[in-house]
């Protein structure tokens, strides 16, 4: 074979290889290029966000053609503003906080209500006699503020109680309750409540137990508000192709949360590998409590419960958090529903009706 014929045969062979490579490419995205995406968290790395870290670790985002960077939060970082300004495509935020931002022109849309219930408690000592909001009368009651207080203030109004002075500004720990400076302190089931149980009772030399505490659960009071949700900018969603990106992001994120429900220990290890400030037993406790907030999801993970949305809006408007009920466009369910339907077709359990929490032992200091 002469040189010209050999060259022609080589070109033909290379062309054939190119066609095979194209046929074996990414069927979902049509390209091997991953789309860069940023997700803004509300707080620092911890199991509250385990599903998203798992989705990165397990390659779920990459399977969807996405290269997701997770941005940590902090006291001075407002996820809604980060998303509204285009610094991240998606952000996690409590519903009332995002609705406040929308009244200020943020233009955000709730595309997935991941947490189905509130994780906020008011915690008191068992011997305080405080078992309901009515018992806060004349007591020293704390809150973090920063938009975390609305469930509490709504309960105070509902029960017509007058606390001792103004609500006390708490640090993001339980030191004021432990030091006896508060009669009732705000806590998340998955974080600050555990911090009390990780502390040592000086009278016994052992850790505190749930029997030492009395809690008021806002889900039972009736002033609970929807918390962690995925938000996107409405204008960004309206751009060609971005609804598809959002659906893919949700599908991978939901897979991450399903993974954390069904592979508990491995998911805790993933969180620990990402360097949280608090230790292993605290992260295990937190993931267990977060799973309780997500599962069961009767309509499928991330699909909004319209009644809980209405309750959140009612509390928010009654407390003057927002001046009026938001428009119907403030949330949409189609993207989450499409993601759930796709996962259902893959045989994944998107409702978690049979979910059973674990028993988690907390070590001193959460180690």
Residue frames as qw, qx, qy, qz and C-alpha x, y, z in Angstrom:
[[0.000, 0.891, 0.455, 0.000, 0.00, 0.00, 0.00],
 [0.431, 0.439, -0.046, 0.787, 1.50, 3.39, -0.96],
 [0.200, -0.118, -0.456, 0.859, 1.77, 6.35, 1.42],
 [0.335, -0.111, -0.139, -0.925, -1.32, 8.12, 0.06],
 [0.667, -0.260, -0.598, -0.361, -3.49, 5.03, 0.51],
 [0.519, -0.212, -0.675, 0.480, -2.15, 4.43, 4.02],
 [0.012, -0.027, -0.257, 0.966, -2.94, 8.03, 4.95],
 [0.509, -0.174, -0.334, -0.774, -6.49, 7.75, 3.59],
 [0.670, -0.255, -0.695, -0.042, -7.04, 4.52, 5.53],
 [0.360, -0.138, -0.569, 0.726, -5.81, 6.18, 8.72],
 [0.219, -0.071, 0.030, -0.973, -8.16, 9.12, 8.27],
 [0.637, -0.220, -0.521, -0.523, -11.08, 6.73, 7.74],
 [0.612, -0.215, -0.706, 0.284, -10.15, 4.80, 10.87],
 [0.159, -0.074, -0.410, 0.895, -9.90, 7.95, 12.98],
 [0.410, -0.146, -0.198, -0.878, -13.29, 9.10, 11.71],
 [0.682, -0.252, -0.649, -0.224, -14.80, 5.76, 12.71],
 [0.458, -0.179, -0.633, 0.598, -13.31, 6.08, 16.19],
 [0.078, -0.042, 0.155, -0.984, -14.81, 9.58, 16.48],
 [0.577, -0.225, -0.406, -0.671, -18.27, 8.28, 15.59],
 [0.669, -0.255, -0.688, 0.120, -18.02, 5.50, 18.18],
 [0.293, -0.091, -0.484, 0.820, -16.87, 7.97, 20.84],
 [0.293, -0.130, -0.051, -0.946, -19.80, 10.28, 20.07],
 [0.674, -0.249, -0.554, -0.421, -22.25, 7.37, 20.26],
 [0.669, -0.274, -0.612, 0.320, -20.85, 6.36, 23.66],
 [0.112, 0.336, -0.254, 0.900, -20.96, 9.89, 25.04],
 [0.108, 0.190, 0.658, -0.720, -23.20, 11.27, 27.78],
 [0.011, -0.457, -0.800, -0.389, -26.78, 10.40, 26.67],
 [0.164, -0.759, -0.549, 0.309, -28.33, 12.83, 29.18],
 [0.134, -0.781, 0.002, 0.610, -26.37, 15.96, 28.29],
 [0.697, 0.691, 0.162, 0.102, -25.22, 15.30, 24.71],
 [0.324, 0.807, -0.360, 0.338, -21.73, 16.53, 25.67],
 [0.778, -0.128, -0.453, 0.417, -18.77, 15.49, 27.76],
 [0.143, 0.405, -0.245, 0.869, -18.45, 19.05, 29.09],
 [0.329, -0.523, -0.712, 0.334, -19.71, 19.38, 32.66],
 [0.064, -0.786, -0.221, -0.574, -21.78, 22.46, 33.43],
 [0.323, 0.073, -0.562, 0.758, -20.28, 24.39, 36.38],
 [0.449, -0.679, -0.404, -0.418, -22.85, 25.00, 39.13],
 [0.154, 0.255, -0.599, 0.743, -22.57, 26.59, 42.56],
 [0.548, -0.587, -0.567, -0.183, -24.74, 25.73, 45.57],
 [0.008, 0.507, -0.394, 0.766, -24.75, 28.17, 48.50],
 [0.498, -0.354, -0.763, 0.210, -25.32, 26.58, 51.92],
 [0.341, -0.852, -0.188, -0.349, -26.91, 28.37, 54.86],
 [0.584, -0.752, 0.297, -0.065, -24.17, 27.40, 57.28],
 [0.032, -0.640, 0.760, 0.106, -20.83, 25.65, 57.60],
 [0.551, 0.175, -0.788, -0.211, -20.18, 22.04, 56.60],
 [0.368, -0.136, 0.766, -0.509, -22.32, 19.68, 58.66],
 [0.157, 0.176, 0.963, 0.133, -24.78, 16.83, 58.21],
 [0.352, 0.608, 0.362, -0.613, -27.62, 19.31, 57.70],
 [0.468, 0.684, -0.289, -0.479, -26.34, 19.35, 54.11],
 [0.545, -0.290, 0.777, 0.126, -25.25, 15.72, 53.89],
 [0.725, 0.472, 0.500, -0.042, -27.31, 14.90, 50.80],
 [0.420, 0.895, -0.126, -0.078, -25.48, 17.48, 48.70],
 [0.182, -0.694, 0.692, 0.074, -22.04, 16.36, 49.84],
 [0.666, -0.002, 0.746, -0.001, -23.07, 12.76, 49.12],
 [0.676, 0.684, 0.255, -0.104, -24.24, 13.73, 45.63],
 [0.224, 0.857, -0.457, -0.075, -20.78, 15.14, 44.92],
 [0.375, -0.495, 0.783, -0.036, -18.97, 12.20, 46.51],
 [0.666, 0.149, 0.728, -0.062, -21.02, 9.53, 44.77],
 [0.183, -0.102, 0.632, 0.746, -20.83, 11.20, 41.38],
 [0.275, 0.622, 0.722, -0.131, -24.57, 11.86, 41.14],
 [0.170, 0.841, 0.020, -0.513, -24.06, 15.43, 39.91],
 [0.090, -0.475, 0.693, 0.535, -21.44, 14.31, 37.43],
 [0.321, 0.261, 0.900, 0.140, -23.89, 11.67, 36.16],
 [0.260, 0.809, 0.495, -0.184, -26.20, 14.56, 35.33],
 [0.540, 0.556, 0.182, 0.604, -23.48, 16.50, 33.51],
 [0.211, -0.936, -0.029, -0.279, -22.95, 18.95, 36.37],
 [0.592, 0.156, -0.446, 0.652, -19.79, 20.07, 38.14],
 [0.412, -0.821, -0.282, -0.275, -21.17, 21.31, 41.47],
 [0.360, 0.270, -0.481, 0.753, -19.17, 23.47, 43.86],
 [0.481, -0.701, -0.526, 0.001, -20.62, 23.71, 47.38],
 [0.157, 0.557, -0.224, 0.784, -20.14, 27.08, 49.05],
 [0.395, -0.351, -0.705, 0.474, -20.13, 27.16, 52.86],
 [0.181, -0.838, -0.301, -0.418, -22.29, 29.64, 54.71],
 [0.397, -0.035, -0.467, 0.790, -21.53, 31.92, 57.65],
 [0.053, -0.643, -0.538, 0.542, -23.31, 34.46, 59.86],
 [0.078, 0.630, -0.089, -0.768, -22.63, 37.22, 57.32],
 [0.044, 0.092, -0.782, -0.615, -23.59, 35.19, 54.23],
 [0.579, 0.320, 0.403, -0.633, -27.21, 35.36, 53.09],
 [0.444, 0.070, 0.825, 0.341, -27.86, 32.59, 50.55],
 [0.383, 0.758, 0.520, -0.086, -30.81, 34.43, 49.04],
 [0.081, 0.916, -0.161, -0.359, -28.62, 37.41, 48.21],
 [0.350, -0.407, 0.736, 0.412, -25.90, 35.18, 46.78],
 [0.433, 0.358, 0.796, 0.225, -28.42, 33.57, 44.41],
 [0.254, 0.880, 0.351, -0.195, -30.20, 36.84, 43.58],
 [0.029, -0.861, 0.320, 0.394, -26.88, 38.44, 42.61],
 [0.815, 0.522, -0.224, -0.113, -25.94, 35.54, 40.35],
 [0.040, -0.676, 0.721, -0.145, -22.99, 34.35, 42.45],
 [0.245, -0.067, 0.964, -0.084, -24.61, 30.89, 42.76],
 [0.361, -0.127, -0.663, -0.644, -27.27, 29.14, 40.69],
 [0.656, -0.467, -0.552, -0.216, -28.89, 27.51, 43.73],
 [0.011, 0.404, -0.559, 0.724, -29.12, 28.33, 47.42],
 [0.459, -0.397, -0.790, 0.089, -30.60, 26.80, 50.55],
 [0.079, -0.223, 0.278, -0.931, -32.77, 28.97, 52.77],
 [0.115, 0.399, 0.801, -0.431, -35.73, 28.86, 55.12],
 [0.156, 0.624, 0.652, 0.402, -38.97, 29.87, 53.43],
 [0.140, -0.923, -0.320, 0.162, -39.78, 32.96, 55.54],
 [0.397, -0.596, 0.247, 0.653, -36.28, 34.37, 55.06],
 [0.324, 0.109, 0.647, 0.681, -36.52, 33.96, 51.29],
 [0.057, 0.765, 0.610, 0.198, -39.97, 35.52, 51.22],
 [0.254, -0.854, -0.080, 0.448, -38.55, 38.57, 53.00],
 [0.367, -0.331, 0.496, 0.714, -35.81, 38.75, 50.37],
 [0.250, 0.435, 0.723, 0.476, -38.43, 38.50, 47.63],
 [0.041, -0.904, -0.413, 0.101, -40.32, 41.46, 49.04],
 [0.274, -0.770, 0.221, 0.532, -37.03, 43.31, 48.69],
 [0.537, 0.726, -0.225, -0.365, -36.83, 42.32, 45.01],
 [0.399, -0.448, 0.780, 0.177, -34.72, 39.15, 45.06],
 [0.673, 0.388, -0.338, -0.531, -36.93, 37.34, 42.53],
 [0.065, -0.306, 0.947, -0.069, -36.38, 33.87, 43.98],
 [0.799, -0.037, -0.298, -0.521, -38.41, 30.73, 43.36],
 [0.552, -0.327, 0.729, -0.240, -38.66, 27.74, 45.69],
 [0.622, 0.338, -0.570, -0.417, -38.04, 24.78, 43.38],
 [0.695, -0.057, -0.715, 0.049, -37.75, 22.04, 46.02],
 [0.508, -0.639, 0.249, -0.521, -39.01, 21.93, 49.60],
 [0.538, 0.259, -0.787, 0.155, -36.56, 19.35, 50.93],
 [0.032, -0.015, -0.781, 0.624, -37.43, 19.66, 54.65],
 [0.325, -0.453, -0.702, -0.443, -41.04, 18.62, 55.20],
 [0.533, -0.756, -0.380, -0.023, -41.21, 19.84, 58.78],
 [0.033, -0.883, 0.277, -0.378, -39.59, 22.31, 61.18],
 [0.762, 0.006, -0.520, 0.385, -36.59, 21.33, 63.30],
 [0.035, 0.511, -0.308, 0.801, -36.93, 24.20, 65.79],
 [0.588, -0.496, -0.623, 0.139, -37.47, 23.62, 69.51],
 [0.185, -0.748, 0.289, -0.568, -37.57, 25.69, 72.66],
 [0.728, -0.033, -0.637, 0.251, -35.62, 23.81, 75.33],
 [0.392, -0.701, 0.260, -0.536, -35.99, 24.16, 79.11],
 [0.064, 0.264, -0.903, 0.332, -34.93, 22.13, 82.12],
 [0.430, -0.324, -0.813, -0.222, -37.38, 19.43, 83.12],
 [0.344, -0.477, -0.642, 0.492, -37.75, 20.90, 86.63],
 [0.046, 0.002, 0.045, 0.998, -38.68, 24.35, 85.26],
 [0.330, 0.481, 0.664, -0.468, -42.35, 23.45, 84.87],
 [0.342, 0.543, -0.264, -0.720, -42.29, 24.69, 81.27],
 [0.491, 0.119, 0.853, 0.127, -44.18, 22.29, 79.02],
 [0.366, 0.685, 0.566, 0.277, -46.00, 24.65, 76.64],
 [0.266, 0.460, 0.082, 0.843, -45.77, 28.24, 75.38],
 [0.430, -0.783, -0.266, -0.362, -48.23, 29.29, 78.10],
 [0.779, -0.528, -0.142, 0.307, -45.50, 28.53, 80.65],
 [0.548, 0.282, -0.008, 0.787, -43.18, 31.18, 79.20],
 [0.219, -0.883, -0.228, -0.346, -45.17, 33.81, 81.06],
 [0.403, -0.888, 0.200, -0.091, -42.70, 35.94, 83.00],
 [0.881, -0.219, 0.274, 0.319, -39.77, 33.74, 81.98],
 [0.061, -0.731, 0.464, 0.497, -36.46, 34.57, 80.34],
 [0.824, 0.383, 0.416, 0.018, -36.75, 33.34, 76.76],
 [0.257, -0.580, 0.478, 0.607, -34.00, 33.37, 74.14],
 [0.760, 0.588, 0.277, -0.006, -33.67, 33.38, 70.36],
 [0.629, -0.088, 0.313, 0.706, -30.88, 33.75, 67.83],
 [0.228, 0.755, 0.019, -0.614, -32.75, 36.36, 65.82],
 [0.044, -0.379, 0.695, 0.610, -31.61, 36.76, 62.19],
 [0.610, 0.121, -0.406, -0.669, -35.07, 35.59, 61.05],
 [0.382, 0.016, -0.921, 0.077, -35.00, 32.45, 63.20],
 [0.079, 0.066, 0.650, -0.753, -37.41, 33.85, 65.76],
 [0.432, -0.072, -0.288, -0.852, -40.70, 33.93, 63.85],
 [0.599, -0.249, -0.746, -0.152, -42.07, 30.57, 65.02],
 [0.372, -0.238, -0.628, 0.640, -41.35, 31.66, 68.60],
 [0.106, 0.100, 0.146, -0.978, -42.91, 35.11, 68.35],
 [0.518, -0.155, -0.514, -0.666, -45.99, 33.64, 66.66],
 [0.569, -0.294, -0.759, 0.116, -46.37, 31.14, 69.52],
 [0.192, -0.184, -0.461, 0.846, -45.99, 33.93, 72.10],
 [0.322, 0.012, -0.128, -0.938, -48.76, 35.84, 70.35],
 [0.560, -0.182, -0.709, -0.388, -50.94, 32.73, 69.96],
 [0.561, -0.367, -0.692, 0.268, -50.79, 32.00, 73.69],
 [0.183, -0.869, -0.151, -0.435, -50.93, 35.65, 74.75],
 [0.761, -0.465, -0.207, 0.403, -47.93, 35.41, 77.08],
 [0.083, 0.952, -0.204, 0.211, -45.60, 38.15, 78.25],
 [0.848, 0.042, -0.317, 0.423, -42.02, 37.06, 78.71],
 [0.517, -0.724, -0.090, 0.448, -39.58, 38.61, 81.16],
 [0.129, -0.687, 0.298, 0.651, -38.35, 41.69, 79.31],
 [0.567, 0.596, -0.365, -0.437, -37.28, 41.43, 75.69],
 [0.991, 0.118, -0.011, 0.060, -36.36, 38.18, 74.06],
 [0.482, -0.707, 0.425, 0.296, -32.73, 37.47, 74.91],
 [0.599, 0.678, -0.396, -0.157, -30.24, 37.37, 72.05],
 [0.901, -0.282, 0.317, 0.088, -28.62, 33.92, 72.17],
 [0.009, 0.593, -0.714, -0.373, -25.25, 32.98, 70.73],
 [0.790, 0.225, -0.423, -0.381, -25.35, 29.99, 68.37],
 [0.395, 0.116, -0.871, 0.269, -24.86, 27.57, 71.25],
 [0.592, -0.586, -0.498, -0.240, -26.65, 26.60, 74.46],
 [0.423, 0.141, -0.511, 0.735, -24.35, 28.34, 76.94],
 [0.275, -0.331, 0.161, -0.888, -27.07, 30.63, 78.33],
 [0.832, -0.291, -0.253, -0.398, -29.33, 27.69, 79.18],
 [0.807, -0.006, -0.491, 0.328, -26.44, 25.68, 80.61],
 [0.295, 0.193, -0.406, 0.843, -25.39, 28.67, 82.74],
 [0.147, -0.574, -0.724, 0.353, -28.91, 29.26, 84.03],
 [0.030, -0.266, 0.030, 0.963, -29.28, 32.63, 82.29],
 [0.459, 0.004, -0.428, -0.779, -32.34, 31.48, 80.30],
 [0.612, 0.018, 0.631, -0.477, -35.50, 29.59, 81.19],
 [0.785, 0.430, 0.444, -0.030, -36.13, 28.60, 77.57],
 [0.158, -0.589, 0.515, 0.602, -33.57, 28.56, 74.76],
 [0.747, 0.538, -0.095, -0.379, -34.02, 28.14, 71.04],
 [0.399, -0.397, 0.800, 0.209, -32.47, 25.01, 69.55],
 [0.661, 0.328, -0.482, -0.473, -32.52, 22.94, 66.41],
 [0.953, -0.181, 0.155, -0.189, -33.26, 19.25, 66.93],
 [0.913, 0.310, -0.072, 0.254, -30.17, 18.40, 64.94],
 [0.467, 0.549, -0.295, 0.627, -27.69, 20.80, 66.49],
 [0.108, -0.540, 0.409, -0.727, -28.12, 22.85, 69.68],
 [0.847, -0.346, 0.040, -0.401, -30.38, 20.30, 71.38],
 [0.930, 0.098, -0.269, 0.229, -27.61, 17.75, 70.88],
 [0.316, 0.563, -0.409, 0.645, -25.09, 20.21, 72.33],
 [0.545, -0.537, 0.303, -0.567, -26.93, 20.07, 75.65],
 [0.981, -0.128, 0.030, -0.139, -26.92, 16.27, 75.61],
 [0.766, 0.393, -0.304, 0.408, -23.19, 16.35, 74.87],
 [0.039, -0.691, 0.375, -0.617, -22.53, 18.50, 77.94],
 [0.480, -0.069, -0.793, 0.369, -21.66, 17.17, 81.40],
 [0.503, -0.742, -0.267, -0.354, -24.10, 17.63, 84.27],
 [0.172, 0.557, -0.582, 0.567, -21.93, 18.98, 87.11],
 [0.647, -0.388, 0.346, -0.558, -24.25, 17.42, 89.70],
 [0.969, -0.013, 0.197, -0.148, -23.82, 13.89, 88.36],
 [0.315, -0.572, 0.653, 0.383, -20.57, 14.01, 86.43],
 [0.477, 0.227, 0.801, 0.283, -22.37, 12.36, 83.51],
 [0.006, -0.133, -0.464, -0.876, -23.87, 13.73, 80.32],
 [0.476, 0.184, 0.292, -0.809, -27.33, 15.25, 80.39],
 [0.180, 0.211, 0.937, 0.211, -30.15, 13.05, 79.10],
 [0.200, -0.395, -0.500, -0.744, -33.47, 13.87, 77.41],
 [0.479, -0.603, -0.635, 0.068, -35.13, 13.23, 80.80],
 [0.385, -0.383, -0.250, 0.801, -33.32, 16.31, 82.12],
 [0.005, -0.100, 0.268, 0.958, -35.01, 18.49, 79.51],
 [0.377, 0.606, 0.631, -0.304, -38.44, 19.71, 78.48],
 [0.195, -0.060, 0.505, 0.838, -39.06, 20.78, 74.89],
 [0.463, 0.623, 0.341, -0.530, -41.70, 22.76, 73.03],
 [0.405, 0.065, 0.722, 0.557, -41.98, 21.59, 69.41],
 [0.257, 0.381, -0.036, -0.887, -43.42, 24.20, 67.03],
 [0.283, -0.032, -0.819, -0.498, -44.78, 21.47, 64.77],
 [0.245, -0.430, -0.852, 0.167, -47.09, 20.55, 67.66],
 [0.028, -0.456, -0.330, 0.826, -47.81, 24.15, 68.64],
 [0.435, 0.707, 0.556, 0.047, -49.01, 25.00, 65.13],
 [0.106, 0.951, -0.097, -0.274, -46.61, 27.85, 64.32],
 [0.677, -0.211, 0.527, 0.469, -44.01, 25.76, 62.51],
 [0.412, 0.804, -0.153, -0.401, -42.62, 27.27, 59.32],
 [0.928, 0.328, 0.058, 0.166, -41.00, 25.54, 56.37],
 [0.437, -0.751, 0.352, 0.348, -37.24, 25.53, 56.52],
 [0.301, -0.428, 0.646, 0.555, -34.50, 24.23, 54.18],
 [0.690, 0.611, 0.369, -0.123, -35.56, 24.60, 50.55],
 [0.538, -0.018, 0.440, 0.719, -33.73, 24.93, 47.24],
 [0.221, 0.856, 0.226, -0.408, -34.10, 28.38, 45.67],
 [0.536, 0.144, 0.442, 0.704, -33.19, 29.67, 42.22],
 [0.070, 0.423, -0.016, -0.903, -33.49, 33.03, 40.52],
 [0.600, 0.557, 0.511, -0.263, -36.64, 33.28, 38.38],
 [0.395, 0.818, -0.247, -0.338, -34.81, 35.15, 35.62],
 [0.094, -0.492, 0.848, 0.171, -32.06, 32.53, 35.50],
 [0.510, 0.169, 0.832, -0.138, -34.67, 29.75, 35.31],
 [0.561, 0.702, 0.254, -0.358, -36.32, 31.52, 32.38],
 [0.139, 0.691, -0.584, -0.402, -33.14, 31.35, 30.30],
 [0.853, 0.287, -0.324, -0.291, -33.04, 28.61, 27.69],
 [0.702, 0.237, -0.647, 0.179, -31.84, 25.29, 29.06],
 [0.009, -0.403, 0.623, -0.671, -31.75, 26.28, 32.72],
 [0.784, -0.206, 0.161, -0.563, -34.97, 24.52, 33.71],
 [0.924, 0.170, -0.344, -0.002, -33.35, 21.32, 32.45],
 [0.379, 0.423, -0.601, 0.562, -30.21, 22.09, 34.49],
 [0.408, -0.376, 0.414, -0.722, -32.37, 22.70, 37.57],
 [0.925, -0.077, -0.055, -0.369, -34.21, 19.41, 37.12],
 [0.800, 0.275, -0.475, 0.244, -30.93, 17.56, 36.78],
 [0.088, 0.457, -0.561, 0.684, -29.56, 19.30, 39.87],
 [0.655, -0.291, 0.284, -0.637, -32.63, 18.29, 41.87],
 [0.949, 0.073, -0.256, -0.171, -32.55, 14.72, 40.63],
 [0.622, 0.325, -0.562, 0.439, -28.92, 14.33, 41.73],
 [0.150, -0.416, 0.484, -0.755, -29.56, 16.10, 45.05],
 [0.818, -0.206, 0.082, -0.531, -32.55, 13.89, 45.81],
 [0.888, 0.165, -0.419, 0.089, -30.42, 10.84, 45.02],
 [0.289, 0.429, -0.580, 0.629, -27.93, 12.18, 47.55],
 [0.469, -0.330, 0.393, -0.719, -30.58, 12.39, 50.27],
 [0.942, -0.022, -0.139, -0.305, -31.92, 8.94, 49.42],
 [0.691, 0.329, -0.551, 0.332, -28.36, 7.64, 49.67],
 [0.017, 0.399, -0.570, 0.718, -27.99, 9.24, 53.12],
 [0.748, -0.226, 0.168, -0.601, -31.23, 7.67, 54.28],
 [0.980, 0.076, -0.107, -0.151, -30.27, 4.20, 53.05],
 [0.789, 0.226, -0.313, 0.478, -26.49, 4.32, 53.65],
 [0.388, -0.912, -0.099, -0.087, -26.35, 6.12, 56.97],
 [0.712, -0.545, 0.187, 0.401, -22.82, 5.29, 58.17],
 [0.616, 0.214, 0.353, 0.671, -21.23, 5.92, 54.78],
 [0.089, 0.839, 0.278, 0.458, -23.01, 9.26, 54.54],
 [0.509, -0.853, 0.015, 0.112, -21.71, 10.32, 57.96],
 [0.728, -0.243, 0.298, 0.567, -18.20, 9.44, 56.78],
 [0.423, 0.569, 0.355, 0.610, -18.69, 11.63, 53.71],
 [0.191, -0.943, -0.134, -0.235, -19.63, 14.59, 55.90],
 [0.673, -0.663, 0.159, 0.285, -16.64, 13.99, 58.18],
 [0.710, 0.099, 0.336, 0.611, -14.33, 13.84, 55.15],
 [0.230, 0.745, 0.268, 0.567, -15.47, 17.38, 54.27],
 [0.403, 0.142, -0.383, 0.819, -14.15, 18.75, 57.57],
 [0.374, -0.768, -0.347, -0.388, -17.06, 19.79, 59.82],
 [0.033, -0.628, 0.460, -0.627, -16.24, 21.65, 63.04],
 [0.682, -0.345, 0.430, -0.480, -18.16, 19.24, 65.28],
 [0.182, -0.395, 0.899, 0.051, -17.29, 15.59, 65.74],
 [0.225, 0.023, -0.906, -0.357, -18.43, 12.16, 64.58],
 [0.038, -0.409, -0.875, 0.255, -21.19, 11.42, 67.09],
 [0.182, 0.544, 0.228, -0.787, -22.63, 14.91, 66.64],
 [0.290, 0.315, -0.544, -0.721, -22.72, 14.46, 62.84],
 [0.172, -0.157, -0.963, -0.135, -24.39, 11.05, 63.24],
 [0.064, 0.517, 0.657, -0.545, -27.01, 12.59, 65.55],
 [0.207, 0.503, -0.075, -0.836, -27.52, 15.45, 63.12],
 [0.250, 0.130, -0.764, -0.580, -28.00, 13.22, 60.08],
 [0.089, -0.324, -0.934, 0.118, -30.51, 11.10, 62.01],
 [0.101, 0.598, 0.462, -0.648, -32.51, 14.21, 62.92],
 [0.206, 0.419, -0.369, -0.804, -32.27, 15.66, 59.41],
 [0.149, -0.074, -0.922, -0.351, -33.60, 12.41, 57.99],
 [0.015, 0.503, 0.784, -0.363, -36.60, 12.82, 60.31],
 [0.163, 0.593, 0.105, -0.781, -37.27, 16.25, 58.81],
 [0.252, 0.340, -0.611, -0.669, -37.18, 14.90, 55.25],
 [0.410, -0.044, -0.868, -0.279, -38.74, 11.45, 55.59],
 [0.492, 0.380, 0.725, 0.295, -41.42, 10.54, 55.03],
 [0.108, 0.320, -0.224, -0.914, -42.10, 12.82, 52.07],
 [0.557, 0.367, 0.688, -0.285, -45.67, 11.87, 51.11],
 [0.577, 0.763, 0.090, -0.277, -45.59, 13.66, 47.75],
 [0.829, 0.352, -0.016, 0.434, -42.02, 12.64, 46.99],
 [0.557, -0.452, -0.083, 0.692, -38.86, 14.30, 48.25],
 [0.237, -0.132, 0.204, 0.941, -38.75, 18.00, 47.50],
 [0.115, -0.493, -0.622, -0.597, -42.39, 18.33, 46.45],
 [0.123, -0.222, 0.300, -0.920, -44.14, 21.14, 48.30],
 [0.133, -0.497, -0.838, 0.184, -46.94, 20.40, 50.77],
 [0.012, -0.564, -0.297, -0.770, -49.39, 23.19, 49.92],
 [0.551, -0.743, -0.358, -0.129, -50.95, 23.15, 53.41],
 [0.682, -0.449, -0.110, 0.567, -47.56, 23.68, 55.08],
 [0.326, 0.263, 0.210, 0.884, -46.77, 26.47, 52.63],
 [0.255, -0.703, -0.369, -0.551, -50.08, 28.12, 53.56],
 [0.663, -0.673, -0.273, 0.182, -49.31, 27.76, 57.28],
 [0.605, -0.148, 0.017, 0.783, -45.88, 29.31, 56.78],
 [0.111, 0.442, 0.287, 0.842, -47.38, 32.24, 54.88],
 [0.454, -0.747, -0.395, -0.284, -50.05, 32.70, 57.56],
 [0.676, -0.557, -0.175, 0.449, -47.47, 32.83, 60.33],
 [0.495, 0.043, 0.152, 0.854, -45.23, 35.12, 58.28],
 [0.041, -0.567, -0.328, -0.754, -48.00, 37.60, 57.50],
 [0.553, -0.738, -0.371, -0.114, -49.47, 37.53, 61.02],
 [0.677, -0.500, -0.080, 0.534, -46.06, 38.35, 62.47],
 [0.162, 0.959, -0.067, -0.223, -45.37, 41.11, 60.00],
 [0.640, -0.292, 0.532, 0.472, -42.46, 39.13, 58.59],
 [0.202, 0.175, 0.593, 0.760, -43.85, 39.89, 55.14],
 [0.242, 0.171, 0.155, -0.942, -46.45, 42.51, 54.34],
 [0.753, 0.251, 0.004, -0.608, -48.65, 40.31, 52.16],
 [0.861, 0.019, 0.507, 0.025, -48.99, 36.76, 50.93],
 [0.174, -0.436, 0.624, 0.624, -46.52, 36.04, 48.13],
 [0.651, 0.371, -0.274, -0.603, -47.72, 35.35, 44.58],
 [0.968, 0.027, 0.206, -0.142, -48.34, 31.78, 43.46],
 [0.723, 0.606, -0.274, 0.187, -45.12, 31.99, 41.45],
 [0.266, -0.776, 0.517, -0.245, -43.04, 32.05, 44.66],
 [0.460, -0.299, 0.836, 0.016, -42.83, 28.28, 44.44],
 [0.716, 0.339, -0.380, -0.478, -43.20, 25.67, 41.73],
 [0.749, -0.258, 0.588, -0.166, -43.43, 21.91, 41.97],
 [0.846, 0.494, -0.066, -0.191, -42.97, 20.82, 38.35],
 [0.381, 0.668, -0.627, 0.125, -39.18, 20.50, 38.47],
 [0.322, -0.359, 0.793, -0.372, -39.17, 18.50, 41.70],
 [0.821, 0.172, 0.377, -0.392, -42.05, 16.34, 40.46],
 [0.750, 0.579, -0.297, -0.116, -40.19, 15.58, 37.23],
 [0.140, 0.580, -0.763, 0.248, -37.05, 14.68, 39.17],
 [0.552, -0.171, 0.688, -0.440, -39.05, 12.44, 41.51],
 [0.867, 0.343, 0.114, -0.343, -40.83, 10.73, 38.61],
 [0.579, 0.616, -0.533, 0.010, -37.49, 9.96, 36.97],
 [0.079, -0.443, 0.816, -0.363, -36.10, 8.50, 40.20],
 [0.747, 0.031, 0.467, -0.472, -39.27, 6.45, 40.65],
 [0.831, 0.476, -0.191, -0.217, -38.69, 4.98, 37.20],
 [0.380, 0.563, -0.702, 0.214, -35.20, 4.01, 38.34],
 [0.754, -0.272, -0.598, 0.009, -36.75, 2.08, 41.23],
 [0.265, 0.157, -0.521, 0.796, -35.68, 4.47, 44.00],
 [0.292, -0.664, -0.673, 0.145, -37.91, 5.12, 47.01],
 [0.175, 0.414, 0.030, 0.893, -38.65, 8.84, 46.85],
 [0.493, -0.647, -0.218, -0.539, -41.24, 8.89, 49.66],
 [0.241, 0.301, -0.745, 0.545, -39.53, 6.98, 52.47],
 [0.663, -0.439, -0.169, -0.583, -42.82, 5.88, 54.00],
 [0.911, -0.271, -0.302, 0.067, -41.07, 3.08, 55.86],
 [0.336, 0.592, -0.432, 0.591, -38.26, 5.25, 57.21],
 [0.748, -0.601, -0.272, 0.074, -37.22, 4.40, 60.77],
 [0.023, 0.887, -0.368, 0.277, -34.83, 6.67, 62.68],
 [0.703, 0.157, -0.598, 0.352, -31.75, 5.26, 64.34],
 [0.620, -0.772, -0.093, 0.104, -30.70, 5.31, 67.97],
 [0.539, 0.612, -0.256, 0.520, -27.60, 7.50, 68.09],
 [0.680, -0.583, -0.236, 0.376, -25.30, 7.74, 71.12],
 [0.191, 0.916, -0.122, 0.331, -23.75, 11.16, 71.67],
 [0.747, -0.079, -0.324, 0.575, -20.25, 11.34, 73.08],
 [0.316, -0.774, -0.181, 0.517, -19.06, 14.19, 75.34],
 [0.073, -0.627, 0.282, 0.722, -18.54, 17.25, 73.18],
 [0.731, 0.566, 0.053, -0.377, -19.99, 15.42, 70.21],
 [0.002, -0.607, 0.755, 0.247, -16.74, 13.58, 69.45]]
